[in-house]
Amino acid sequence: MDRPIRVLIAKPGLDGHDRGAKVIARALRDAGMEVIYTGIQQTPQMIVEAALQEDVDVIGLSILSGAHMTLLPRVMELLRDHGMRDVLVVAGGIISDEDARLLKEQHGIAEVYGPGASTHEIVRFIQEQCRTRT
Amino acid sequence: MDLARALLEGNRRALAQALTLVETGGLQARALLGALYAYTGRAHIIGVTGAPGVGKSTLVAALAAHWRRAGRAVGIIAVDPTSPFTRGAILGDRIRMQALSGDPGVFIRSMASRGRLGGIARATGDAVAVLDAAGFDLVLVETVGAGQGEVEIAAAAHTTIVIETPGAGDDIQAIKAGILEIADLLVVNKADRDGAEQTVRQLRAMLSLADLPANGWTPPVLTAVATRGEGIEAIAAAAERHLIYLRESGGFIGREQKRAGRDLQLILQETALERVRARVAPADWEALIAQIVARTLDPYAAADHLLDQAIPPSDG
């Protein structure tokens, strides 16, 4: 793939803590990706619409509000409705192991990262996944 | 081409993929642009430029909302800079355009400058053409935060809006030779701040010194508070008047001719370079570079040598 990986970073739900999202956005940028940053308080509809218009390879969702079991499956459902199953979706935030397992196994989220995750690990995962997809 | 057909039928995913394709470039992109070309030439293309933080995204969003209320479809291309070190970019213009979300008459695309320094990306003009062909009545192009030299937008747009903010008075000297010269409309945004009137006065004074043609277009100096939607109607009306002026004065066809000539030249340069490179084996290329570095061959002679093989020089 001779073009940069395009990533949408969005914060679904009502919490306004966007430090983590910004750190990730910066790390992905430094890894040579084009990061579309949409900011806080995004509805699943807004996220999927932006992902469609921007034709992104990856969506990164940061959520700390606790509403992840409602909002993240909704994002995945809308992606399916729009024929965008090929988009890689990763999530980060305060998400229990059990919820993370459900999000991955039942809803198709590719990976879930907790507060201690290293940005290197996230960058590497996205690069590897994008390589195998194309 | 299926992608072209889907895009012309209004498929938004196809439109998004077409934009990715023209951004990447290559033979497929050319074929797509070729297939779409007959459908272009209908949109009013408006460039919005100014220094970082003057409110370009907010103004673009407010103008788009205004034209949506008038029932017109609006495409937006927002360009942000690519890091020269990592090739990565943070594209953050959508943050200020959230109010347009969910409207099928709006399509927003963020674009990284990918190494180009003129304020827009190499493929911005092609992306505008794609949105034009897709049937958007207006295409708004927001440049990277611009200083003095980022004037390429003027060649890509019909109408160029340059935004200033109050307190930039001291900078007016510095910018008058650059970006202000390309303005068809000047907007003093954040006009609720101190010094707005003074900035307006300075800009008008500067324009009165400029050598504008008699009976020509004098760029209006307008004020706005884009976050509150103030002044937006007047800016939109002025942009529409400018388009009418261009059409009636013959300036429109003049701009189209200039742009067509420039595009043809750029395409020729790129294509010629590609064809020449395609004929040269990598080892031969490296050998030429080595000779140039060793000062046994000058780069002009090397270029002639390569070109002569691909395109025989004409007599005389």
Interface residues (C-beta under 8 A of the other chain):
Chain A: D2 R3 P4 R6 A25 R26 L28 R29 D30 A31 G32 M33 E34 V35 I36 Y37 T38 G39 Q45 M46 E49 A50 L52 Q53 E54 D55 H82 G83 M84
Chain B: R12 R13 A16 Q17 L19 T20 E23 T24 T82 S83 T86 R87 G88 A89 I90 L91 G92 R94 I95 Q98 S101 G102 F107 I108 R109 S110 A112
